[in-house]
Amino acid sequence: MFRLLIFSGVVLSCSMSNAQPDQVDTPRSENSDADQSLDVALDVALNSITVANLKRHIDFLASDTLQGREAGTEGNYAAGAYIVDRLRKLKLTAASTDGSFYQYFHPNFRNIVVVIPGSDEQLKSEYILVGGHYDHVGFGNQTNSRGPFGIVHNGADDNASGTAGILEIAEALASLRVKPKRSILIAFWDGEEKGLLGSRHYADYPIIPLKQIRFHLNADMIGRLRPAGLEISGWRAATGSRHFLAQRNTDSLPLRFMYSYKPESDHWPFFERRVPSLMIHTGKHDDYHRPSDDVDLLNMDGIRKVSQFMLRSTVAVANEVTPPEFRDWSNEESDQFTRVFNASTQNRRSRLGVTYNGQMAEEGIIQLSSIVVDSPAHMAGLRIGDTVVSVNDQVLKKSLDFRTLVLTAPSKSMMKVRRGDAELDLSVSLLGDPILFGFHWTMDDAEPGSIIVTHVTAGSPADKAGLKQQHRIRNVAGNRFSSRNEFHKLLVGALNPIELGAEFDGKLSKISLERADADQASGRQ
Ligand SMILES: [Zn+2]
């Protein structure tokens, strides 16, 4: 990963996204025998990616002998020779025009490129690019290291990890008897640490024209998978890619779909030329660009999982009818932009306007501790110290029941309260309509055909169903939608319980939502 010392803000034009035809949610729903044998073959290929193999590559690439693999040095050449030797053994086709594995560039640097031809006569002229850089910063200096300088920087995570992963992906692809429909271009970039030199050179002098590259996965630093998950940047520049990846996340890795996207690795020269390019990364750490970025600190099994996820995604996108297309994207889509998807929870007026003792509420005793002035509760004559017995004859047992009842009750409701020794029946005019679901949503044109939950009301049916802010919903009882209105119509028209196809942190799930129609709510305990 390139250390950005000066960040020059690149402003790109932003236009409306081009809508994309719907893709089937379960890509293997109509499995023919042929498909099944392809699945078996893919499983075998996936299983060929092992910790032992990855470790062997990284042990060599990140050894002191290679002296930090700085572009143009002996150690870097030894790394290149190792990679080419592996590719040769796999009998992969060298991609360079002169039949060589190397693409040379000034002054004495070398990208390494191979091609796996596609199996479909029509689609083989299109490519999926899988790449990562194999160089690092050598002994480190003031401009490329965070110190101490003059000591071998092994770059085990940066980027022996990605290099090893791509070598294993290449081997897995080479083992497939039936190749993916589109061709795969595999690249090991040089000179990345000197300013993305290798990938920039390729973008300027492409061997496969960039127009033919439909999708790009860049692995840079995939060696430190932690519970926070795998970072994926650039998904917003590839329409629909988020859901596409979530579908391939069969290991349920937590995926962190990042909103920021920076020119700090080899995805950038391709992104600048409108190739949908994803950056796959397990996150920065204290040893980043320091001599301490060593093998013993890597999460080897994490590298295996990330590599397998990349292989699954690569094969899927190579076979997909319409791969995620480039979406003009703006740097304005940064942290500020994400606020659109996190609607404020404040300033929502409550339907009743009371607070109550939380501890007592746990035991089903709702004793009011404050009444908001001019609220429905105030108007109805509720007082501090009153204990709520029932709402519309529904006797309270838990605090959640109370909240749910208040949210879902008709505007004209009756409450029974105990005040001292007396029981009083009070008529309450609750604010607004009963809440059927209890969540708000918006749409995101980076992911057409899905809504993002922006707010969930505590105690609402949505809350009970486990719906959270940032959940993305893609179907209602199996039905797709393309607008907010369509989603709303499906929701209102669906029968209880409503099954929602959802995604959160790159994991797909089904959520069962019980709508709270007033009559149904009153029949429930
Ligand atoms: Zn780096």
Residues whose N, C-alpha, C, O or C-beta is under 5 A from the ligand:
A	BS01	ZN	M1 F2 D158
